[in-house]
Amino acid sequence: MDRIARFVGVSRASVSRILRREGLNRLAALEPVEPPRRYEHEHPGDLLHLDIKKLARFRHPGHRRTGVRAKDSIGVGYEYVHVAIDDRSRIAFSEIHPAERARDAIAHLEAAVRYYATLGITIRRVLTDNGPCYHARAFSQACRRLGIRHRRTRPYTPRTNGKAERFIQTALREWAYAFTYATSKERKNHLPRWIHDYNWHRPHGSLNQQPPISILGLPEDNLVRLHT
């Protein structure tokens, strides 16, 4: 910073103020951004990404829709959207639980394993962040009981679990905030319908504009049986 101040002929304080304003006051800000490491496992079930998104519950539409904060549902708490997305096929499974405790994460994992099994997918690995529910011994035991290897992202590198993060953003845009729900219960009831549309009908950019279910190559009889 002293060299910059001498070179441009201003005080060190002025240099510091300008760099802070531009977000360049840390050396890390001057380092080139590490390019994303894109990867994709070969088979469905090789890796399942798990994550959780907290959403506020409400008794009536809030300020996001009405523009009036005074009408927000104060004190009704939160609910937690537990999401799973298969690394290869992008087939998703999601449930809403009352919390993000280990038992909620385990219940979601067990339900996800059952769901993917109906599609002929065996889950072999899961990838999570370093949240407390995923660090719990009970969650590790559940993974071993299900024959699943548990991997966690490196600390401070959320992009490692980027497929789950992107799915959450899509869900917020196309489900959670896409409609004016009368209550959070109505929003919750709409989630399975949206998940079905995401898996079976919605074109996916990374899948050549085909829906995730197309990756499985299911015969017509199975498509009819499963498409409910």
Solvent accessible surface area in square Angstrom, and as a share of the most:
residue,aa,sasa,rsa
1,M,78,0.35
2,D,71,0.37
3,R,193,0.71
4,I,80,0.41
5,A,10,0.08
6,R,173,0.63
7,F,183,0.76
8,V,83,0.48
9,G,65,0.62
10,V,69,0.39
11,S,64,0.41
12,R,134,0.49
13,A,68,0.53
14,S,25,0.16
15,V,6,0.04
16,S,20,0.13
17,R,140,0.51
18,I,74,0.38
19,L,37,0.18
20,R,143,0.52
21,R,170,0.62
22,E,102,0.46
23,G,46,0.44
24,L,72,0.36
25,N,69,0.35
26,R,179,0.65
27,L,148,0.74
28,A,78,0.61
29,A,47,0.37
30,L,115,0.57
31,E,115,0.51
32,P,118,0.74
33,V,142,0.82
34,E,68,0.31
35,P,97,0.61
36,P,80,0.50
37,R,177,0.65
38,R,192,0.70
39,Y,83,0.31
40,E,87,0.39
41,H,43,0.19
42,E,129,0.58
43,H,95,0.42
44,P,32,0.20
45,G,0,0.00
46,D,16,0.09
47,L,0,0.00
48,L,0,0.00
49,H,1,0.00
50,L,2,0.01
51,D,11,0.05
52,I,29,0.15
53,K,65,0.28
54,K,101,0.43
55,L,6,0.03
56,A,54,0.42
57,R,90,0.33
58,F,38,0.16
59,R,153,0.56
60,H,72,0.32
61,P,36,0.23
62,G,21,0.20
63,H,66,0.29
64,R,156,0.57
65,R,112,0.41
66,T,59,0.34
67,G,63,0.61
68,V,70,0.40
69,R,169,0.62
70,A,99,0.76
71,K,111,0.47
72,D,34,0.18
73,S,18,0.12
74,I,142,0.72
75,G,75,0.72
76,V,21,0.12
77,G,33,0.32
78,Y,108,0.41
79,E,10,0.05
80,Y,32,0.12
81,V,5,0.03
82,H,1,0.00
83,V,1,0.01
84,A,0,0.00
85,I,3,0.02
86,D,0,0.00
87,D,0,0.00
88,R,61,0.22
89,S,0,0.00
90,R,21,0.08
91,I,0,0.00
92,A,0,0.00
93,F,28,0.12
94,S,13,0.08
95,E,50,0.23
96,I,20,0.10
97,H,26,0.12
98,P,91,0.57
99,A,18,0.14
100,E,86,0.39
101,R,110,0.40
102,A,21,0.16
103,R,158,0.58
104,D,8,0.04
105,A,2,0.01
106,I,25,0.13
107,A,41,0.32
108,H,4,0.02
109,L,0,0.00
110,E,44,0.20
111,A,13,0.10
112,A,0,0.00
113,V,34,0.20
114,R,149,0.55
115,Y,54,0.21
116,Y,0,0.00
117,A,61,0.47
118,T,79,0.46
119,L,13,0.06
120,G,69,0.67
121,I,8,0.04
122,T,90,0.52
123,I,7,0.04
124,R,99,0.36
125,R,72,0.26
126,V,0,0.00
127,L,2,0.01
128,T,0,0.00
129,D,51,0.26
130,N,55,0.28
131,G,19,0.18
132,P,121,0.76
133,C,9,0.05
134,Y,6,0.02
135,H,94,0.42
136,A,29,0.22
137,R,187,0.68
138,A,47,0.36
139,F,0,0.00
140,S,29,0.19
141,Q,89,0.40
142,A,3,0.02
143,C,2,0.01
144,R,161,0.59
145,R,151,0.55
146,L,54,0.27
147,G,62,0.60
148,I,9,0.05
149,R,155,0.56
150,H,42,0.19
151,R,85,0.31
152,R,100,0.37
153,T,9,0.05
154,R,138,0.50
155,P,88,0.55
156,Y,210,0.80
157,T,19,0.11
158,P,87,0.55
159,R,120,0.44
160,T,42,0.25
161,N,3,0.02
162,G,11,0.11
163,K,17,0.07
164,A,0,0.00
165,E,67,0.30
166,R,133,0.49
167,F,4,0.01
168,I,9,0.04
169,Q,95,0.42
170,T,16,0.09
171,A,6,0.05
172,L,18,0.09
173,R,144,0.52
174,E,51,0.23
175,W,1,0.00
176,A,5,0.04
177,Y,69,0.26
178,A,40,0.31
179,F,105,0.44
180,T,82,0.48
181,Y,13,0.05
182,A,58,0.45
183,T,47,0.28
184,S,9,0.06
185,K,145,0.62
186,E,79,0.35
187,R,8,0.03
188,K,90,0.38
189,N,94,0.48
190,H,33,0.15
191,L,6,0.03
192,P,90,0.56
193,R,170,0.62
194,W,17,0.06
195,I,13,0.06
196,H,48,0.22
197,D,62,0.32
198,Y,7,0.02
199,N,0,0.00
200,W,26,0.09
201,H,94,0.42
202,R,56,0.20
203,P,73,0.46
204,H,31,0.14
205,G,57,0.55
206,S,66,0.43
207,L,14,0.07
208,N,127,0.65
209,Q,111,0.49
210,Q,90,0.40
211,P,27,0.17
212,P,1,0.00
213,I,10,0.05
214,S,49,0.32
215,I,53,0.27
216,L,36,0.18
217,G,62,0.59
218,L,32,0.16
219,P,81,0.51
220,E,131,0.59
221,D,118,0.61
222,N,46,0.24
223,L,64,0.32
224,V,109,0.62
225,R,146,0.53
226,L,31,0.16
227,H,78,0.35
228,T,139,0.81
